[in-house]
Amino acid sequence: MQEESQKKIAELLFQQREDGFERASFDREIALYESIGAGNMEMMHFFASPLCCEGCGILSKDYLRNLKYHFVVSAALIARFCIRYGMTPETAYQLSDLYIMQADEARTEPEVRKIHMEMMEVYTRKMQRVRNSRIYSKQIMKAVEYISEHLHSKIMLIDVADTLEISEAYLSRLFKEEMQMSFSDYVNQQKVEAAANLLRYSDYSDLEISNLFNFSSQSYFIKIFKKYLGMTPKEYKKRYRVPELEQKA
């Protein structure tokens, strides 16, 4: 029995080599799960790849069934990452069961893919609340959620205050009291952390990342990055960039 299994594995590996099959990036997949666990919606969308994309293994010869099998794997991993980041196991597994059942009832590929994206967004939003609800007021929680979902834009205090229907002065005071930093410092810190993920997991240049997060200039981006992480983007990339990307560069 064991010899038969080893033979099948060898045949599969041989066929994959013949077909030029390459696994999808493991580091990018981990970055996706970490983004969901961190409640970072923008980074979740950035790292998300279509379910069962190129580089994913074949779990069934039937295409729709294969897609659903990959859905189950994805749901299980997301649930476990969210538990690791603070979601209760009961909530994480209930969500997982719910979406797996929805995917199982789906009859078309677009349906399964739509359910998968909805699942990732719901987990991410819930993780935003999990990570913020322990110590922050409702206004700060909503402000933090707004910032997380607009990292690629120019985020102004007045815009967030208007969204929350409170005054700028009140929101500014809340940030200093609850976050122990100013509103602008918090925004810059979140943008720098997101930028650091791109430096590790993507091929984007410093200039492209600076533009992506709407910094006023590349030099300002470098200055802010060094302020929060103690090194320049170039130094950070050299130290932390994943080996797989280095080999491809």
N, C-alpha and C positions, 0 to 999 in steps of 0.2 A: 504493500500500500504506500509506504513511504517512498519507495523507488519510483512508483508510478507518478506520485505527486511531483517529485523532483524532475522527472522526465517532462511533465507538462509545463513546469516552470521554465525549464531550459528551452523548450520549444517556443514558449511565449516570448521569452527574452530574445531568442534568435529572430523571430518574426518581427519584433519591434525594431531590432537593429536593421533588418532588411528594409523595413518601411521608413526608416529614418525617424522613428518616434523619439521625441524628447519630452520628458516630464515638464509640466508647468512649474514656474518658479516657486519653490517651497518658502523662500523668504518673503515673497510678495503675499503668499497665502497667509502666513503668520502675521504680516503687517495688517492685512484685512481684519483678522480676528482680534488683534490688539486694538484696532480702531473702533470696532464694535464694542469691545469691553471697556474702552475709555469713553464711550458715548460721543465719539467725534464723527458727526454725520458727514462732513465734507471729506474727511480722509477715508471714511468707509466707501463713499462713492468713488473716490479716486482709485482705491486699490481693488475695488470690486471687478471681477471678470465675469463674463457670461457663464452661467452654470453649465458644466460639462464642456468647457472650451477646449481649444487645441492644447494638447499636452496632458489631458486627463485620461485615465485608463478606461478601458471598456469593461463594464461589469455585466452587460447583457447584450446579446445580439439584436434584441428588439430596442429600437432607438428610444421610444418613449419610456420603456421600463428602465433602460440604462440611465436616462435623465432623472427618473424618480429615485433610483438607487443613489445617485450622486447627491440628490437633494437630501436624502436621509443622512448621509455622511456629513454634509455641510451643517444640517440642523443640529446633529449631535455635537459637533465640534464647537459651534457657536454657543450652544447651551453651556458647555463645560468652560469655555473661556469667560462667559458672563458670570458663572458661579465663582470662578477664580477672582474676578474683579469685584465681587460683592453682592451679586444677585442671589436671592435665596434659591436653593436647589428646587424647592417646590414650584416657584414661579418659572424658573428656567425650563424645567422638564414639562410643565403644563403647556408652555408656549411651544416647545419643541413638538410635543404630541399633537397639539392643535394643528400646526402647520404641516406636519407629516401627513395627517389625515386629509387635510385639504389637497395636498399634492397628490395623494393616492387617488382621490376622486376626480382629479383633473383628467381631461380627455385629449388635450392637445399640448404641444410643446410651448406655445405662447402662454397658456394658462399656468403651466408649471413654473416658467421663468418669472412671470408676474408675481406668483405666490412667493417665490424665493426672494425677490427684491423687497416685497412687502415685509417678509419675515426679518430680513436684515435691518430694515428701517425701524421696525417696531422694537427689536432688541436694542438697537442703538439709542432710540429715544428713552426707553426704559432705563438703560444704563446711565444716561444723562441724569435722570431723576434719582437713581440709586446713589450716584456719586455726589450729588449736590444736596440731597434731602437731609442728610445727617446733621449738618451744621449751619445751613443757610436759610434765610428768609425766602418767602415765595417770590418776592421781587428780584432777589439776586439769582435765584434758580432760573427764572424766566430770562433774565439778562444774560446769564451764562449760556443758556440754550440758544438765545439769539446770536451771540458771538460765535458759538460753535458752528452754527449753520451759515455764517456769513464771513468766514475767514478769508475768502478770496475777494472780498469787497473792502472798500474804505469804511471802517466802522466808526461812527461818530456818536458821542455821548448823547447828543440831542435826538438822534434817530432812535436809539434804544429807549430813551426816556419817553419819547412820544409813543412808541409801541406799547410801553407799559402804562402809559397815561399817568406818569408822575413827573415831577420837576427834575431838571438837570442837577440842581444843587442837592436834592434829596438822594438821587441815584449815586452821585459822586460820593456823598457822605456814607451811604450804605457800603460801597466798595471799600472804602478806607477802614470802616469799622469791622466788616465781616471777612473781607478778603485780605486785609492787612497790606493793601497796596492800592494805588490809584487805578481808575478805570483804564487809562491809557497804558499803564504798566501791565495790567492783566491782558489786555488785547494783544500787546506786543509779545508777551510771554507765550500766549497760546499760538500766535503765528509762528514764532520761532520754534516751538516744539513740533508743530506740523511741518515746518520747513526742514527740520532735522530728519524727520521720517523720510522725506523725499530725497534728501542727500544720501541716506542709507540705502533706500530701496529703489530709486529710479535713476534714469540717465539724464535728468534735467540739469542744466548748468546753473551756476549761482545767479546769473542774470535772469534766466527763465523763472527760477523760483522767486526771486525778488519781484518780478512782474506779476507772477501768479498770485502772490499774497498782497499785491497792491501797496508795496513799500514805495515811498516817494522817489527813491533812487537805489542803485545797487550799493553805493557807498554807505547809505543810511542802513540798508539791510545788514551789511557786514558789521557795522557799528552796534546795532541792536542785538544781532546774533551773538557777538562776542560778549556783550553786557550780560546776557542771561546764561550762556553756556561756557564762557571763559575761553573761547577760541574762535577763530574765524571759520566761516563755512568750509573753506578749502582745507583747513586743519582738521575739522570735524570729519569731512568726507574721507580724508586720508586715514584717519584713525578708526572710523566705524563703518565705512562702506562695506557691504556684504561681499564676500570673496567671489561669489558667482558673477556679480556685475563687474568686478575688477577683471575677471578673465575675459569678459565679453568686450571690455572697453578697448 
